[in-house]
Amino acid sequence: MPSDWKPRYNLNPHEDIPSVYYDPFLRERVLRTMHWNLIPSKLESRDKVVEFDSQYSTFNARIETVASAPTFQQSWRSQRCLVVVDGIIEWVGEKRRKIPHLIRHKDRIPFAMAGLWSRWQDLAGGEELWSCTVIVKDADDWYRQFHDRMAVLLAPESYEQWLDPQRKQGQLELLNKSAYHKNGELEFFPISKLVNNARNDSPEVLEPTAYPEREADSELLLDL
């Protein structure tokens, strides 16, 4: 991990998240933290960056429009990345009684969401900002138990194809067919509602909890 990275237990958009991209000059994959809300490289000043980041939600890119949307078009062509996580939090249930669930690998190892990256640089002062977005699509039958949309989760054997900046075709097909979450390696369980407050960022946030008794017979009792 990057030397300045500290473990996070409740990470949210507009914060730094580990990402892997292919550096064409080094000719190797590079792991670095990126701001999770993609910032277009064409913005003219730091003030414009701050304004854009506060007004626009670009932490997700819809698969239906990612190749043509002006904000993502340049990154789609050759600036693809893996956004690395070791868990995804989703809320399940009725509107005011949603229960947070943690989705993670059974062996507690990291996995990757398909993403795009951008690098903004202040030519006058030399300041730079690396940022990223996660590509999302309609949830399939497995993921729909959590949400009607889902991040594209890539299997390790797809990493090279996705990251290759020279590959110009087949990316949408790769994303649409990706079904890493259905290979039996992921598990999920309810966690503390401490996660509902972004200021709570400690291991206790992700500790498994029991389902509320009154909902023990509900559709929340899901099984992989």
BAFI-3210 file (N, C-alpha, C; in Angstrom, 3 decimals, decimal comma, padded with zeros to 6 digits):
// residues 224
n [1|2|3|4|5|6|7|8|9|10|11|12|13|14|15|16|17|18|19|20|21|22|23|24|25|26|27|28|29|30|31|32|33|34|35|36|37|38|39|40|41|42|43|44|45|46|47|48|49|50|51|52|53|54|55|56|57|58|59|60|61|62|63|64|65|66|67|68|69|70|71|72|73|74|75|76|77|78|79|80|81|82|83|84|85|86|87|88|89|90|91|92|93|94|95|96|97|98|99|100|101|102|103|104|105|106|107|108|109|110|111|112|113|114|115|116|117|118|119|120|121|122|123|124|125|126|127|128|129|130|131|132|133|134|135|136|137|138|139|140|141|142|143|144|145|146|147|148|149|150|151|152|153|154|155|156|157|158|159|160|161|162|163|164|165|166|167|168|169|170|171|172|173|174|175|176|177|178|179|180|181|182|183|184|185|186|187|188|189|190|191|192|193|194|195|196|197|198|199|200|201|202|203|204|205|206|207|208|209|210|211|212|213|214|215|216|217|218|219|220|221|222|223|224]
n.u [000,842|000,356|002,768|001,702|-000,762|-003,463|-005,315|-008,774|-012,142|-014,568|-014,989|-015,703|-017,153|-015,324|-013,136|-009,783|-008,820|-007,405|-005,943|-005,171|-003,234|-002,036|001,149|002,421|005,005|006,686|006,038|004,596|002,325|000,939|000,361|-001,539|-002,982|-006,092|-008,255|-011,610|-013,652|-014,066|-012,022|-011,951|-009,173|-008,871|-009,607|-009,064|-007,939|-007,086|-009,206|-011,344|-011,280|-012,007|-014,574|-015,834|-015,646|-017,285|-019,771|-020,441|-021,180|-019,119|-018,161|-019,189|-019,603|-021,835|-022,336|-023,783|-023,344|-020,699|-018,685|-019,193|-019,856|-018,887|-017,309|-016,062|-015,050|-012,384|-010,818|-011,901|-010,879|-008,125|-007,312|-007,765|-008,537|-008,070|-010,062|-009,387|-010,638|-011,511|-013,940|-017,473|-020,110|-023,550|-027,006|-029,888|-033,379|-036,471|-037,239|-036,789|-035,710|-033,402|-030,751|-027,307|-025,001|-022,020|-020,120|-017,728|-014,591|-014,305|-011,871|-010,905|-009,390|-008,257|-010,271|-011,294|-012,801|-013,971|-012,606|-012,006|-009,376|-008,023|-005,777|-005,194|-003,424|-001,868|-000,481|000,898|001,614|002,427|001,060|-000,772|-003,532|-004,699|-007,409|-010,405|-013,040|-015,769|-017,098|-020,467|-023,308|-026,502|-027,816|-027,344|-029,059|-027,955|-026,840|-028,943|-030,312|-029,257|-029,119|-030,324|-028,440|-024,950|-021,430|-018,987|-017,407|-014,288|-012,682|-009,482|-008,196|-009,015|-007,799|-005,457|-006,340|-008,240|-006,712|-004,862|-003,720|-003,503|-005,416|-008,315|-010,806|-013,571|-013,930|-016,405|-017,856|-016,360|-016,921|-019,710|-019,977|-018,685|-018,596|-017,570|-018,457|-020,169|-018,867|-018,704|-016,882|-017,357|-018,790|-021,441|-022,823|-024,756|-023,855|-022,745|-024,771|-023,263|-021,836|-023,373|-022,725|-020,386|-018,207|-017,477|-014,941|-013,531|-012,395|-014,592|-016,832|-017,232|-017,820|-019,465|-023,001|-026,067|-029,158|-032,007|-034,454|-037,184|-037,129|-036,281|-037,438|-037,620|-036,984|-034,410|-032,744|-030,460|-028,796|-025,768]
n.v [-001,191|002,392|004,508|006,457|005,586|004,827|002,387|002,153|002,179|003,085|004,360|006,978|008,535|011,280|011,071|009,742|006,827|003,576|002,815|001,160|001,616|001,477|002,471|003,981|004,872|003,816|001,279|-000,569|-001,743|000,553|001,381|003,693|006,260|007,782|010,551|010,050|010,941|011,832|014,211|016,388|016,756|019,083|021,362|024,731|025,916|025,695|026,635|026,130|023,373|022,812|023,893|022,295|019,768|020,093|020,502|018,501|015,039|012,656|010,235|007,848|006,218|005,729|002,736|002,763|005,209|005,879|005,797|007,906|010,211|013,531|014,101|011,690|010,635|010,962|009,592|007,061|006,146|005,501|005,593|003,694|002,035|000,039|000,075|-000,418|-002,439|-003,920|-004,560|-003,955|-001,826|-002,154|-001,229|-002,805|-003,433|-001,919|001,572|003,274|001,480|000,271|-002,067|-002,113|-003,912|-005,799|-006,666|-008,946|-010,613|-014,089|-014,887|-012,566|-010,921|-008,287|-006,977|-005,886|-003,017|-001,951|000,939|004,417|006,782|010,084|012,824|015,830|018,855|021,735|023,943|026,245|026,305|023,704|021,905|018,839|016,591|013,444|011,485|009,431|007,285|004,979|002,415|001,692|-000,534|-002,030|-004,024|-007,554|-010,756|-011,815|-009,615|-007,945|-008,290|-006,518|-003,951|-001,974|-001,192|-001,710|-001,795|-002,567|-005,508|-006,885|-009,894|-011,318|-012,369|-010,663|-008,262|-007,408|-007,049|-005,014|-002,874|-002,295|000,276|000,365|-001,217|-000,956|-001,924|-004,004|-003,458|-002,689|-005,046|-006,723|-005,556|-005,849|-008,610|-009,313|-011,129|-011,542|-011,437|-013,549|-015,907|-017,398|-016,685|-014,533|-013,191|-012,119|-010,072|-008,657|-005,481|-003,098|-000,202|001,974|002,625|004,345|006,917|009,012|009,870|007,884|005,706|003,155|-000,171|-001,352|-000,586|-002,366|-004,781|-007,931|-008,214|-009,303|-010,080|-007,970|-009,094|-008,895|-008,966|-011,376|-013,350|-012,299|-011,228|-010,528|-012,453|-013,753|-015,984|-017,200]
n.w [000,000|-000,460|001,185|002,831|003,530|005,663|007,458|006,636|007,751|007,175|004,618|002,321|-000,669|-002,183|-000,625|-000,153|-001,933|-002,414|-005,550|-008,624|-011,497|-014,913|-015,677|-018,431|-018,876|-016,899|-017,458|-015,964|-013,402|-011,085|-007,741|-006,026|-003,935|-004,704|-005,212|-004,575|-006,619|-009,660|-011,217|-013,885|-016,101|-017,499|-016,108|-015,104|-012,809|-009,262|-007,761|-009,503|-009,466|-006,802|-006,814|-008,763|-007,523|-005,338|-006,437|-008,253|-008,580|-009,289|-008,578|-009,293|-012,432|-014,982|-016,719|-019,039|-020,251|-020,007|-021,954|-023,612|-022,208|-021,538|-019,221|-018,600|-020,922|-021,988|-020,069|-020,325|-022,721|-022,329|-019,676|-017,478|-014,400|-011,394|-008,658|-005,421|-002,838|000,352|001,114|000,698|001,507|001,895|002,220|003,475|003,360|004,612|004,123|006,486|008,168|007,419|007,230|007,609|005,601|005,240|002,497|001,626|000,800|001,446|002,469|003,394|001,718|-000,484|-003,216|-006,524|-008,033|-011,198|-012,617|-013,569|-014,128|-013,494|-013,971|-012,666|-013,116|-011,895|-013,868|-013,361|-010,610|-010,131|-008,572|-008,185|-008,724|-008,331|-009,335|-009,223|-010,516|-010,070|-012,042|-012,659|-012,956|-013,930|-011,340|-011,042|-010,687|-008,334|-006,915|-006,601|-004,265|-002,536|-003,794|-006,593|-008,383|-009,117|-008,406|-010,888|-010,498|-010,891|-011,926|-011,025|-013,344|-015,301|-014,958|-016,362|-019,016|-018,641|-017,649|-019,643|-021,577|-024,292|-025,368|-027,147|-027,721|-026,753|-024,079|-022,918|-023,240|-021,586|-019,067|-018,890|-018,811|-016,531|-013,544|-011,004|-008,385|-008,215|-007,975|-005,712|-003,756|-002,155|000,846|003,071|005,701|008,427|009,865|012,387|013,017|013,414|011,225|009,783|010,395|009,147|010,577|012,240|012,262|012,758|013,715|014,995|013,617|011,533|012,657|012,838|013,374|014,956|013,291|013,808|016,147|015,490|012,786|012,052|010,520|008,058|004,637|004,858|005,780|004,184|001,929|000,753]
ca.u [000,000|001,134|003,366|000,899|-002,111|-003,867|-006,530|-010,055|-013,237|-015,827|-014,509|-016,800|-016,755|-014,604|-011,964|-008,769|-009,031|-006,318|-006,253|-004,061|-003,307|-000,841|001,962|003,069|006,424|007,351|005,622|004,191|001,188|001,302|-000,668|-001,501|-004,287|-006,717|-009,462|-012,745|-014,623|-013,183|-011,841|-011,422|-007,828|-008,879|-009,968|-008,009|-007,328|-007,460|-010,555|-012,279|-011,294|-012,807|-015,955|-016,344|-015,743|-018,400|-021,042|-020,722|-020,900|-018,526|-017,515|-019,704|-019,814|-022,803|-021,822|-024,560|-022,903|-019,321|-017,813|-019,535|-020,037|-017,702|-016,471|-015,344|-014,666|-010,934|-010,326|-012,366|-010,037|-006,834|-006,960|-008,607|-007,876|-008,730|-010,284|-009,166|-011,360|-011,633|-015,337|-018,465|-021,235|-024,862|-028,085|-030,984|-034,601|-037,378|-036,583|-036,329|-035,204|-032,367|-029,672|-026,071|-024,343|-020,676|-019,814|-016,264|-014,066|-014,303|-010,516|-010,589|-008,385|-008,830|-010,738|-011,199|-013,894|-013,494|-012,676|-011,268|-008,614|-007,684|-004,714|-005,252|-002,182|-001,773|000,753|001,613|002,209|002,935|000,201|-001,513|-004,551|-005,125|-008,775|-010,949|-014,470|-016,101|-018,124|-021,611|-024,263|-027,669|-027,514|-027,848|-029,938|-027,284|-026,591|-030,190|-030,764|-028,728|-029,336|-030,649|-027,228|-023,782|-020,117|-018,475|-016,328|-013,493|-011,883|-008,053|-007,789|-009,436|-007,092|-004,532|-007,119|-008,887|-005,737|-004,037|-004,149|-003,466|-006,595|-009,368|-012,077|-013,937|-014,018|-017,794|-018,206|-015,718|-017,646|-021,051|-019,900|-018,003|-019,465|-016,681|-019,221|-021,001|-018,028|-018,753|-015,811|-017,787|-019,766|-021,999|-023,469|-025,112|-022,858|-023,247|-025,265|-022,237|-021,349|-024,227|-022,083|-019,083|-017,136|-017,082|-013,978|-012,739|-012,749|-015,897|-017,864|-017,422|-018,036|-020,767|-024,056|-027,208|-030,340|-033,004|-035,360|-038,463|-036,961|-035,562|-038,063|-037,817|-036,158|-033,030|-031,936|-030,007|-027,838|-024,963]
ca.v [000,000|003,638|004,698|007,366|005,031|004,297|001,568|002,852|001,273|003,727|005,282|007,532|009,375|012,528|010,772|009,011|005,388|002,944|002,491|000,647|001,971|001,093|003,620|003,653|005,236|002,792|-000,003|-001,468|-001,295|001,418|001,538|004,987|006,717|008,763|011,213|009,297|011,785|012,145|015,622|016,523|017,329|020,355|022,502|025,737|026,383|024,989|027,081|025,397|021,996|022,807|024,154|021,091|018,677|020,353|020,597|017,349|013,705|011,858|009,063|006,727|006,452|004,762|001,961|003,081|006,464|006,195|005,955|009,109|011,368|014,404|014,028|010,424|010,161|010,863|008,522|005,788|005,715|004,898|005,816|002,795|001,633|-000,850|000,709|-001,564|-002,439|-005,245|-004,718|-003,003|-001,721|-001,898|-001,194|-003,681|-003,355|-000,814|002,872|003,790|000,378|-000,403|-002,671|-002,138|-005,208|-005,783|-007,699|-009,074|-011,912|-015,012|-014,937|-011,187|-010,338|-007,209|-007,231|-004,641|-002,468|-001,305|002,386|005,299|007,763|011,355|013,563|017,286|019,507|023,193|024,190|027,383|025,988|022,342|021,038|017,859|015,821|012,208|011,184|008,243|006,984|003,561|002,164|000,959|-001,066|-002,637|-005,196|-008,832|-011,428|-012,004|-008,363|-007,195|-008,415|-005,354|-002,678|-002,171|-000,890|-002,311|-001,560|-003,682|-006,197|-007,616|-011,032|-011,086|-012,693|-009,576|-007,033|-006,976|-006,547|-003,756|-001,808|-002,062|001,514|000,171|-001,968|000,020|-002,594|-005,102|-003,084|-002,758|-006,467|-007,223|-005,061|-006,430|-010,037|-009,530|-011,724|-011,989|-011,547|-014,749|-017,103|-018,111|-016,289|-013,413|-013,429|-010,868|-010,182|-007,331|-004,840|-002,056|001,033|003,009|002,980|005,398|008,201|008,987|010,177|006,626|005,076|002,261|-001,568|-001,725|-000,286|-003,499|-006,014|-008,571|-008,116|-010,188|-009,433|-007,656|-010,222|-008,727|-009,161|-012,632|-014,177|-011,495|-011,530|-010,129|-013,624|-014,138|-017,081|-017,339]
ca.w [000,000|-000,386|002,504|003,651|003,681|006,949|007,295|006,720|008,072|006,783|003,587|001,544|-001,806|-001,937|000,176|-000,908|-001,984|-003,170|-006,941|-009,428|-012,908|-015,657|-016,042|-019,709|-018,845|-016,096|-018,040|-014,887|-012,606|-009,959|-006,715|-005,364|-003,493|-005,578|-004,721|-005,121|-007,306|-010,775|-011,546|-015,251|-016,154|-018,230|-015,260|-015,240|-011,560|-008,045|-007,396|-010,360|-008,964|-005,571|-007,215|-009,436|-006,558|-004,422|-007,157|-009,110|-008,054|-010,359|-007,986|-010,073|-013,862|-015,478|-017,838|-020,230|-020,872|-019,634|-023,120|-024,369|-021,332|-021,612|-018,022|-018,517|-022,249|-022,128|-019,210|-020,863|-023,841|-021,977|-018,276|-016,689|-013,166|-010,450|-007,365|-004,543|-001,559|000,949|001,499|000,194|002,435|001,305|003,194|003,045|004,156|004,384|004,092|007,773|008,987|006,643|007,992|006,822|005,403|004,679|001,505|001,606|000,398|002,578|003,023|003,806|000,835|-001,306|-004,578|-007,301|-008,824|-012,422|-012,496|-014,466|-013,373|-014,129|-013,270|-012,866|-012,705|-011,965|-014,617|-012,783|-009,309|-010,071|-007,772|-008,955|-008,020|-008,979|-008,916|-009,876|-010,434|-010,149|-013,047|-012,107|-013,924|-013,301|-010,528|-011,540|-009,735|-007,040|-006,210|-006,427|-002,873|-001,834|-004,476|-008,008|-009,146|-008,489|-008,994|-011,679|-009,792|-011,870|-011,485|-011,266|-014,709|-016,185|-014,615|-017,411|-020,152|-018,279|-017,422|-020,827|-022,248|-025,743|-025,791|-027,458|-027,975|-025,872|-022,664|-022,464|-023,148|-020,376|-017,898|-018,856|-018,505|-015,260|-012,518|-009,927|-007,149|-008,249|-008,035|-004,447|-002,845|-001,321|001,893|003,577|007,003|008,964|010,716|013,272|012,415|013,572|009,891|009,228|010,686|008,475|011,529|012,880|011,354|013,587|013,421|015,544|012,615|010,628|013,400|012,552|014,384|014,703|012,750|014,835|016,351|014,814|011,355|011,896|009,495|006,851|003,482|005,124|006,050|002,861|001,956|-000,449]
c.u [000,884|001,586|002,517|-000,498|-002,326|-005,150|-007,792|-011,163|-014,587|-015,497|-015,660|-016,281|-016,187|-013,443|-010,976|-008,978|-007,902|-006,783|-004,991|-004,274|-002,022|-000,108|002,728|004,549|007,233|007,102|005,312|002,969|001,687|000,103|-000,495|-002,899|-004,791|-007,973|-010,669|-013,871|-013,845|-013,211|-011,265|-010,078|-007,806|-009,219|-008,786|-007,295|-007,787|-008,862|-011,613|-012,393|-012,182|-014,280|-016,568|-016,594|-016,924|-019,761|-021,426|-020,322|-020,419|-017,785|-018,026|-019,856|-020,741|-022,256|-022,532|-024,022|-021,427|-018,420|-018,048|-019,684|-018,775|-016,766|-015,574|-014,711|-013,159|-010,368|-010,721|-011,432|-008,777|-006,441|-007,900|-007,827|-008,689|-008,858|-010,350|-009,902|-011,230|-013,034|-016,208|-019,634|-022,504|-025,918|-029,296|-032,191|-035,453|-036,681|-036,018|-035,779|-034,149|-031,240|-028,415|-025,469|-022,954|-020,531|-018,293|-015,864|-013,998|-012,946|-010,010|-009,455|-009,040|-009,350|-010,890|-012,494|-013,302|-013,665|-011,924|-010,511|-008,364|-006,598|-004,822|-003,948|-002,284|-000,442|001,567|002,337|002,741|002,100|-000,530|-002,515|-004,925|-006,511|-009,305|-012,459|-014,648|-017,241|-019,221|-022,556|-025,480|-027,257|-028,068|-028,647|-029,282|-027,210|-027,875|-030,765|-030,268|-029,176|-029,674|-029,506|-026,037|-022,505|-019,721|-017,277|-015,587|-012,748|-010,411|-007,608|-008,198|-008,633|-006,235|-005,284|-007,724|-007,885|-004,950|-004,495|-004,157|-004,704|-007,774|-010,733|-012,320|-014,113|-015,454|-018,248|-017,615|-016,500|-019,017|-021,040|-019,299|-018,972|-018,626|-017,453|-020,061|-020,175|-017,931|-017,704|-016,209|-018,796|-020,344|-022,716|-023,804|-024,018|-023,517|-023,739|-024,354|-021,749|-022,170|-023,664|-020,666|-017,929|-016,668|-016,186|-013,007|-013,168|-014,128|-017,026|-018,216|-017,632|-019,402|-021,738|-025,170|-028,334|-031,312|-034,034|-036,640|-038,352|-036,312|-036,144|-038,228|-036,869|-034,698|-032,150|-031,538|-028,925|-027,071|-025,162]
c.v [001,250|003,912|005,577|006,823|004,498|003,496|002,400|001,820|001,848|004,803|005,701|008,300|010,714|012,331|009,985|007,510|004,759|002,545|002,028|001,065|001,515|002,345|003,295|003,993|004,220|001,388|-001,029|-000,899|-000,482|001,523|002,892|005,327|007,792|009,320|010,552|010,257|012,366|013,625|015,734|017,238|018,717|021,559|023,441|026,104|025,531|025,382|026,341|023,939|021,888|022,992|022,913|019,981|018,849|020,303|019,330|016,043|012,827|010,656|007,775|007,150|005,348|004,052|002,321|004,300|006,768|006,457|007,269|010,360|012,226|014,276|012,790|009,981|009,982|009,714|007,152|005,259|004,999|005,034|005,010|002,312|000,594|-000,106|-000,411|-001,401|-003,827|-005,440|-003,630|-002,994|-001,368|-001,971|-001,955|-003,472|-002,154|000,514|003,312|002,698|-000,415|-000,898|-002,700|-003,537|-004,979|-006,966|-007,775|-010,455|-012,816|-015,114|-013,562|-010,586|-009,250|-007,732|-005,882|-004,305|-001,806|000,201|003,100|006,304|009,024|012,030|015,033|017,885|021,005|023,532|025,334|026,998|024,584|021,394|020,053|017,138|014,623|011,872|009,991|008,177|005,492|003,378|001,284|000,528|-001,601|-003,869|-006,452|-009,511|-011,637|-010,697|-007,599|-007,312|-007,242|-004,040|-002,955|-001,784|-001,469|-001,842|-002,787|-004,277|-007,086|-008,776|-010,771|-011,375|-011,620|-008,300|-006,520|-006,384|-005,186|-002,609|-001,429|-000,818|001,389|-000,560|-001,019|-000,629|-003,687|-004,742|-003,156|-004,202|-007,083|-006,817|-005,715|-007,898|-010,309|-010,034|-012,268|-012,247|-012,827|-016,033|-017,850|-017,706|-015,140|-013,874|-012,090|-011,124|-008,775|-006,805|-003,713|-000,833|002,218|003,501|004,106|006,794|008,160|009,273|008,925|005,855|004,220|000,822|-001,978|-001,518|-001,521|-004,827|-006,618|-008,383|-009,087|-009,395|-009,119|-008,769|-010,105|-008,928|-010,513|-013,508|-013,462|-011,907|-011,120|-011,330|-014,247|-015,192|-017,098|-018,713]
c.w [000,000|001,039|003,421|003,932|005,091|006,749|007,480|006,937|007,668|005,750|002,678|000,325|-001,355|-000,946|-000,679|-000,797|-002,797|-004,576|-007,650|-010,874|-013,592|-016,098|-017,319|-019,749|-018,041|-016,647|-016,952|-014,179|-011,413|-009,015|-006,061|-004,857|-004,452|-004,918|-005,385|-005,553|-008,487|-011,141|-012,955|-015,274|-016,789|-017,360|-015,099|-013,948|-010,386|-007,597|-008,210|-009,915|-007,733|-005,899|-007,863|-008,415|-005,616|-005,122|-007,921|-008,427|-009,203|-009,789|-008,611|-011,523|-014,381|-016,711|-019,142|-020,971|-020,669|-020,835|-023,860|-023,508|-021,331|-020,409|-018,026|-019,835|-022,403|-021,301|-019,746|-021,948|-023,372|-020,508|-017,374|-015,462|-012,418|-009,129|-006,327|-003,212|-000,935|001,520|000,892|001,165|001,669|002,400|002,649|003,952|003,802|004,667|005,427|008,684|008,233|007,547|007,130|006,777|004,829|003,724|001,413|001,095|001,625|003,249|003,433|002,976|-000,009|-002,646|-005,263|-008,025|-010,064|-012,300|-013,601|-013,612|-014,195|-013,300|-013,651|-012,366|-012,903|-012,629|-014,037|-011,497|-009,167|-009,237|-008,673|-008,075|-008,874|-008,445|-009,701|-009,734|-010,558|-011,150|-012,445|-013,231|-013,188|-012,521|-011,190|-010,434|-008,371|-006,265|-005,916|-005,024|-002,018|-002,461|-005,936|-008,941|-008,400|-009,170|-009,804|-010,939|-010,782|-011,217|-011,804|-012,693|-015,718|-015,979|-015,772|-018,596|-019,837|-018,186|-018,666|-021,583|-023,764|-026,260|-025,953|-027,660|-026,935|-024,420|-022,125|-022,303|-021,882|-019,126|-017,772|-018,454|-017,131|-014,194|-011,366|-008,637|-007,084|-008,235|-006,704|-003,437|-001,913|-000,281|002,337|004,891|007,494|009,873|011,509|012,496|012,719|012,219|009,269|009,477|010,126|009,425|012,272|011,906|012,162|013,309|013,913|014,538|011,787|011,350|013,052|013,711|014,016|014,055|013,879|014,920|015,549|013,308|011,030|010,798|008,186|005,756|003,693|005,430|004,724|002,968|000,656|-001,044]
res [m|p|s|d|w|k|p|r|y|n|l|n|p|h|e|d|i|p|s|v|y|y|d|p|f|l|r|e|r|v|l|r|t|m|h|w|n|l|i|p|s|k|l|e|s|r|d|k|v|v|e|f|d|s|q|y|s|t|f|n|a|r|i|e|t|v|a|s|a|p|t|f|q|q|s|w|r|s|q|r|c|l|v|v|v|d|g|i|i|e|w|v|g|e|k|r|r|k|i|p|h|l|i|r|h|k|d|r|i|p|f|a|m|a|g|l|w|s|r|w|q|d|l|a|g|g|e|e|l|w|s|c|t|v|i|v|k|d|a|d|d|w|y|r|q|f|h|d|r|m|a|v|l|l|a|p|e|s|y|e|q|w|l|d|p|q|r|k|q|g|q|l|e|l|l|n|k|s|a|y|h|k|n|g|e|l|e|f|f|p|i|s|k|l|v|n|n|a|r|n|d|s|p|e|v|l|e|p|t|a|y|p|e|r|e|a|d|s|e|l|l|l|d|l]
***
